[in-house]
Amino acid sequence: MKLGLIIIAILVIAALVFGGSLMSTRNELVGERETVTKQWADIDSALQRRADLIPNLVNTVKGYAKHEEGVFTAIANARAQMAGARTPQERIQANAQLEGALSRLLVVVENYPQLKANEQFNRLMDELAGTENRINVERRKYNEAVRRYNTDIQLFPKNIAAGLFGFQKEDAYFKADVGARTAPQVQF
């Protein structure tokens, strides 16, 4: 009888230790998933700031470059797509289109030296550059949070808790656009 009670006590203690460890691992994974969500919200906020700056920039450029309507339309369409995006993957794709349209706008600006001397334009460009830097920092933080989360849900013993509690791999990494790997051609 004593041996039976000892075995039962050992099994109960082992179950409590295993259950406690499992709950601790689950809580860590919940924290990591929430970090990914928070980092995405930080990116989303920075992207929204940039999207809010762009109309002012476009209006300033419009005053100088009235015949560049295609660029302005592309920016408006890209902003609309950004506003309509619901998932991180859709926002990433919309952001890529907005970055492309914005780079075309900056090419247009190069053709108007008097625009580059405009104080409002320069202030907006400084704000945009600061926002772009913030977006880049937030992208790195987000990608690191996604990497840490994805790694942890695949490592033993956390993969057991991840499987039991339904944690899924995050696939929405921010990556460089295909064109970003090619150096731009500058001609004077």
N, C-alpha and C positions, 0 to 999 in steps of 0.2 A: 504494500500500500504506500509506504514512504517513497519507494522508487517511482511509482506511478505519479505521485504528487510532484516529485522533483522533475520528472519528464514533462508534465503538464506545465509547471512553472517555467521551465526552460523554453518550451514552445510558446507560451504566452509572452515571455520577455522578448524572444526572437521576433514574434509577430509585431509587438509594439515597436521594437527598434526598426524593423523593416517598414512598417506603416509610417512611423515618424520620418524616416529617411525619404520615403516616397512622397509624403506631403511636403517636406522641405524642398525636394527637387521640383515638385509641381509649382510651389510658390516662387522659386527662382525663375522657372520658365515663364510664369505669368508676368513677373517683373521685367524680364527681357522682352517679352512680346509688347508690353506697355511702353518700354523704352523705344522700340521700333515705331510704335504708333505716335509717340511724342515727337520723335525725330522727324517723322513724316509731316506732322503738323507744323514743325518749325520750317521745313522746306516749303510747305504749302503757303505759309505766311510770307516767306521771302518772295516766292513766285508771285503772290498776289500783290505785294508791294511793287515789284517790277511791272506787273500788268497795269497797275494804277499810274505809274510814272510814264508809261509809253504814250498814252493819249496826249499828254502835255508836250512830250518830245515831238510827236507827229505833228501836232498843231503848229509848233514852232517851225519845223522844217517845211510844212505846207506853205507857209508864208513866203518862203524863198523858192521852193521847187514845186510850183503848181502843176507841172506836166508829168510828175512822177506818180500818177494815180495808181498804177499797178502795185507799187510797193505799199502804198497806204491801204489798199484793199487787202493785200496779203496779211498785213499786220492786224487789220480789223477781223479778218476771218480766223487768224490764229488765236487772237484774244477770245473770240466767241467760242472756239473749240476748247480753250483752256477753261473758260467759265462753265462749259457744259460737261467737262470730264468728271466722272464720279469715282473711279478707282485710281489707285496710285499708278497703275500701268497706263491708263488713259491720260493722266496728268503728265506723265513722263513723255508720252508721244506728242501731246499738245505742246509741251514745253519745247520739244525739239523743233516743231514747226515755228513757234514764236521766236526762238533763237535764230532760225534761218531768215525769217522775215526781218528781224531786227538787224541782222548783219547786212542785209540788202539795203536797209535804210541808212546804215552807216557808210556804205559805199556811195550812196547818193549824196550824203553830206560832204564827202571828199570833193565833189564837183562844185561846191559852193563855199569859197573861202570867206565871204562876208558872213555866212551863217556861223562859221567857226569863231568869229569875233563877237557874236551876239552873247551878251551876258546871261540871259535867261537860258539859252541853249547850253552854255558852258556849265551853269549850275545844275541843269537837268542831267547833263552827261556825267558830272561828278556824283550826283545821287545815284544814277544808274550804275556807275562803276562800283560804288560802295555796295549797292544791292547785289550786283553780280558776285562780288567777293563774299558777301554773306551767304548767298545761294551755294557757292562752291564749298564753303566751310560746312554748311548744313548737309550738303550732299555727302561729304566725307563722313560726318558723324552718323548719318542715316545708314550709309553702306557698312560702316563698322558695326552698328547695332544689328543690322540684318545678318552680317557675317557671324557675329558672336551667337545670335539666336539660332541660326541655321546649324552652326557647328555643335552647339550644346544639345539640340534635339536629336542629333545623330550619334553622339558619344554615349558609350555605356557608362553608367547605368541610367543616365538621363533619358536615353532613347526608350527605355521601358516606361517611364512616367509619361513621356511625350506620346507614346502609342496609346497608353491607357486613357489619357485625358484628352486626346484628339488634337494635339498641337501639330500644325501643318507647316511645311517649309515655306518661307517667304521668297517669292521669285522676283519682286520688283526692285532690282538694283538700278541705280542711276549709272549709266555707262556713257562713254564718249560717243558722239555721233561718228558715223563712218567717215565723213568729210573732215573731222577734226584731226585725223592722222596725217593729212596731207598739208604740207606747208603752203600758205597762201603766196600767190605771185604778186609781187609789188613792182610796179613800173613807175619810173619818174619821167 
